[in-house]
Amino acid sequence: MTERFRKHAEEITETFKGFLPPEVVAQVSDEHFDELSMMIESALSASVLQHIEDIADRFGSLAEKVRKEGQRYDSA
């Protein structure tokens, strides 16, 4: 998934460059645009990881509910 995020981050950076006047793009080094891409990639990764953690927490809660329901059913 990291490759996917990297490519998407590069696309976002290229789109951003397209919004800038050519003289501004000329003043910003490729290194700085690469750093921007890395920051975007990091933000995408962090966002997705947070979402995955939230889903895992929901699965954990659901598993606990199923376990309790099974115990209640078993003792009835």
C-alpha positions in Angstrom: 0.0 0.0 0.0 3.0 2.3 0.6 3.7 2.3 -3.2 0.1 3.3 -3.8 0.4 6.2 -1.2 3.7 7.3 -2.7 2.2 7.5 -6.2 -0.9 9.3 -5.0 1.3 11.8 -3.0 3.3 12.5 -6.1 0.2 13.1 -8.1 -1.1 15.5 -5.5 2.3 17.3 -5.5 2.2 17.6 -9.3 -1.3 18.9 -9.2 -0.3 21.5 -6.6 2.7 22.5 -8.8 0.2 23.1 -11.6 -1.6 25.7 -9.5 1.5 27.7 -8.9 2.9 30.3 -11.3 5.9 29.0 -13.3 8.2 31.5 -11.6 7.2 30.2 -8.2 7.8 26.6 -9.3 11.2 27.6 -10.6 12.1 29.0 -7.2 11.2 25.8 -5.3 13.7 23.0 -5.5 12.8 19.5 -6.5 14.0 18.5 -3.1 11.4 20.6 -1.5 8.7 19.2 -3.7 9.9 15.7 -2.8 9.6 16.6 0.9 6.1 17.8 0.2 5.3 14.4 -1.4 6.7 12.6 1.6 4.6 14.7 4.0 1.5 13.9 2.0 2.4 10.2 1.9 2.9 10.2 5.6 -0.4 11.9 6.2 -2.2 9.4 4.0 -0.6 6.5 5.8 -1.4 7.9 9.2 -5.0 8.5 8.3 -5.5 5.0 6.9 -3.7 3.4 9.9 -6.0 5.3 12.3 -9.0 4.1 10.3 -7.7 0.5 10.5 -7.2 0.8 14.2 -10.8 2.1 14.7 -12.1 -0.8 12.7 -10.0 -3.3 14.7 -11.4 -1.7 17.9 -15.0 -2.2 16.6 -14.2 -5.8 15.8 -12.9 -6.3 19.3 -16.0 -4.8 20.8 -18.2 -7.0 18.5 -16.2 -10.1 19.4 -16.7 -9.3 23.1 -20.5 -8.9 22.6 -20.7 -12.2 20.7 -18.7 -14.0 23.5 -21.0 -12.6 26.2 -24.1 -13.5 24.2 -22.8 -17.0 23.7 -22.1 -17.4 27.4 -25.6 -16.1 28.2 -27.2 -18.5 25.7 -25.0 -21.4 27.0 -26.1 -20.8 30.6 -29.8 -20.6 29.8 
